[in-house]
Amino acid sequence: MKLIQICVESNKKARTDAIYVDKALKYFYNIGSDVKILYVYLNGKGNYNRQTVLNEIIRNKKQSSADNQVVVYVIDTDNLQDSNVVKENGKITKFCNNKNFDLVWMCENVEEVFLNKTVADKQKVSSAKCFAVKTGLDKANELSLSAVQIRNKKSNLLLIFDQYLERI
């Protein structure tokens, strides 16, 4: 049994980031009954190291009988021209490295990676719901989700999850 906890920026009510990530995982990977995926909602990027988040991760680990357990953070790079954003991204990377968590980045955000466009905050939920019912992954593809370097409309999602899941 394998437990994969995926920490996403969105909140539990909106679930926007989880919708995109979950659809990509189901599209590219054979996720059998031996794999359990749980989403942990950060309620904003800045909450990546909050004790409530860490407590939820610990609680999920303790409640699982999985012998193989991993934690993956999925974080938007946001505007890389902003020095404060770059500094925060560096702190998140260091945090993940120190905790032995994997880090999936979305440049500049999950909507740009999957839809190739900026989505206003008030439209994020409706855009995610539309994406969920579409066939395929909209503008995202294997190449755009397998980026080694941070580039606009790209992510390293498949490079990280290839370590833990079997491709279809």
PECORKA-V189998 format. One record per residue. N is the residue number from 1. RES is the residue in one letter. PHI is phi in whole degrees, -180 to 180 (* if undefined). PSI is psi in degrees with one decimal (* if undefined). Layout:
BEGIN
N/RES/PHI/PSI + N/RES/PHI/PSI
END
This chain:
BEGIN
1/M/*/140.5 + 2/K/-127/133.4 + 3/L/-112/123.9 + 4/I/-118/114.6 + 5/Q/-98/124.6 + 6/I/-113/114.5 + 7/C/-92/121.2 + 8/V/-121/155.0 + 9/E/-69/-31.1 + 10/S/-69/173.3 + 11/N/-95/166.6 + 12/K/-66/-30.9 + 13/K/-71/-47.5 + 14/A/-76/-41.4 + 15/R/56/17.3 + 16/T/-55/-53.5 + 17/D/-61/-39.9 + 18/A/-63/-34.7 + 19/I/-61/-47.4 + 20/Y/-66/-48.9 + 21/V/-63/-46.2 + 22/D/-61/-41.8 + 23/K/-65/-40.1 + 24/A/-65/-42.4 + 25/L/-63/-43.8 + 26/K/-70/-27.1 + 27/Y/-73/-40.4 + 28/F/-99/-20.3 + 29/Y/-123/151.5 + 30/N/-90/102.2 + 31/I/-104/99.0 + 32/G/-88/-173.4 + 33/S/-70/-10.6 + 34/D/-86/-0.1 + 35/V/-122/128.1 + 36/K/-116/125.7 + 37/I/-111/125.7 + 38/L/-120/138.9 + 39/Y/-101/134.6 + 40/V/-113/124.4 + 41/Y/-98/121.9 + 42/L/-81/-21.1 + 43/N/59/42.8 + 44/G/120/142.5 + 45/K/-57/-37.8 + 46/G/-67/-10.5 + 47/N/-95/14.1 + 48/Y/-56/-31.5 + 49/N/-112/16.2 + 50/R/-65/143.4 + 51/Q/-62/-33.9 + 52/T/-62/-37.6 + 53/V/-67/-47.8 + 54/L/-63/-37.0 + 55/N/-64/-39.9 + 56/E/-65/-42.1 + 57/I/-61/-46.3 + 58/I/-63/-44.5 + 59/R/-61/-44.4 + 60/N/-62/-40.5 + 61/K/-63/-44.6 + 62/K/-67/-34.0 + 63/Q/-80/-9.9 + 64/S/-98/144.0 + 65/S/-96/7.6 + 66/A/-64/134.8 + 67/D/-84/-20.3 + 68/N/-117/112.2 + 69/Q/-129/131.9 + 70/V/-134/155.1 + 71/V/-123/130.4 + 72/V/-125/124.7 + 73/Y/-94/133.7 + 74/V/-114/110.5 + 75/I/-128/136.6 + 76/D/-74/139.4 + 77/T/-74/-25.9 + 78/D/60/-159.8 + 79/N/-75/105.7 + 80/L/-75/-1.5 + 81/Q/-84/-12.4 + 82/D/-94/117.3 + 83/S/-63/-31.5 + 84/N/-67/-38.0 + 85/V/-66/-44.8 + 86/V/-61/-41.2 + 87/K/-63/-44.8 + 88/E/-64/-41.9 + 89/N/-60/-39.3 + 90/G/-63/-40.6 + 91/K/-64/-40.2 + 92/I/-66/-42.8 + 93/T/-61/-45.6 + 94/K/-63/-42.6 + 95/F/-59/-49.1 + 96/C/-62/-42.8 + 97/N/-61/-44.5 + 98/N/-65/-33.0 + 99/K/-89/-4.9 + 100/N/64/35.6 + 101/F/-97/149.6 + 102/D/-86/153.9 + 103/L/-126/118.2 + 104/V/-100/127.3 + 105/W/-108/146.5 + 106/M/-120/118.4 + 107/C/-107/122.9 + 108/E/-81/-21.9 + 109/N/-156/172.1 + 110/V/-61/-35.7 + 111/E/-69/-38.7 + 112/E/-66/-34.8 + 113/V/-69/-47.1 + 114/F/-89/-31.6 + 115/L/-109/-11.4 + 116/N/60/32.6 + 117/K/-153/159.0 + 118/T/-81/137.3 + 119/V/-120/128.9 + 120/A/-63/148.0 + 121/D/-52/-41.7 + 122/K/-72/-11.1 + 123/Q/-104/-3.8 + 124/K/-62/-42.9 + 125/V/-66/-46.3 + 126/S/-67/-35.7 + 127/S/-65/-41.2 + 128/A/-66/-40.3 + 129/K/-65/-40.7 + 130/C/-63/-42.9 + 131/F/-60/-41.2 + 132/A/-60/-34.5 + 133/V/-94/-8.9 + 134/K/-73/154.3 + 135/T/-81/137.3 + 136/G/80/-166.3 + 137/L/-113/25.6 + 138/D/59/-117.9 + 139/K/-89/-13.5 + 140/A/-77/149.2 + 141/N/-150/178.6 + 142/E/-56/-42.0 + 143/L/-66/-46.3 + 144/S/-70/-21.4 + 145/L/-98/8.1 + 146/S/-124/31.3 + 147/A/-74/138.2 + 148/V/-88/-36.6 + 149/Q/-110/149.5 + 150/I/-69/118.7 + 151/R/-143/152.9 + 152/N/-54/136.4 + 153/K/65/24.5 + 154/K/-127/164.1 + 155/S/-152/161.0 + 156/N/-102/17.9 + 157/L/-50/-50.4 + 158/L/-69/-33.1 + 159/L/-63/-37.2 + 160/I/-75/-51.3 + 161/F/-73/-19.1 + 162/D/-60/-24.2 + 163/Q/-71/-22.7 + 164/Y/-121/-20.6 + 165/L/-125/156.5 + 166/E/-97/129.3 + 167/R/-66/150.2 + 168/I/-73/*
END
